[in-house]
Amino acid sequence: MVRQCGLHIISKLQKNSALVFPYSGEYAGRGAPRKYGDAIDYDNLPEPYLKIR
């Protein structure tokens, strides 16, 4: 039902879960490509991720 409204839901996260943005940099040329970027700072969320009701 949530997906039909165009929303996403994250449930059952522990309160100490460390959420991160996907890595957006370039491949360094060696090893496996990075998956994870910077950790999410809940006090300073970027504007595109904010929703006003």
N, C-alpha and C positions, 0 to 999 in steps of 0.2 A: 504494500500500500504506500509506503514511503517513496519507493522508486517511481511510482505512477505520478507523484506530485513533483518529480524532478529533484528530489532531495536524496542525500546519502546519509546513512546512519552508521555510527560506530558504537558498538555496544560491548559491554563486558570488558572494558579496559581497566587495568589496575590503576590506582591513583598515582603510582610511581612510573607509569609508562613514559618512555622517551619517544615522542613523535618527532619525525624529521621530514624535511622537504626532500624531494628527489634531487639528485645531483644534476646540475645544469652546466657544469664546466666541460672542457674538452678532454678527450682521452689523452693520458700522459705518454702513451707510446710503449708502455711495458706493463705486464701483469694484467689482471682482470680489470675491466672497466668499473669505475666506482658506481655504486648504487645509491648511496645516501649522501645527502648534502648537510646543510646546517640544521641544528636542532631548532624546534619551534619555540620562540619566545612569546609566551602567552600575553605578556604585558604590552608588546609592540607588534601586533599582527599586521602584516602588509594589507593595504587597502583592498586588493582583489579578493581576499579571503574573508572579508567582513560582509555580513548580510544584515540589512536593516528590515525589520518586520513591519 
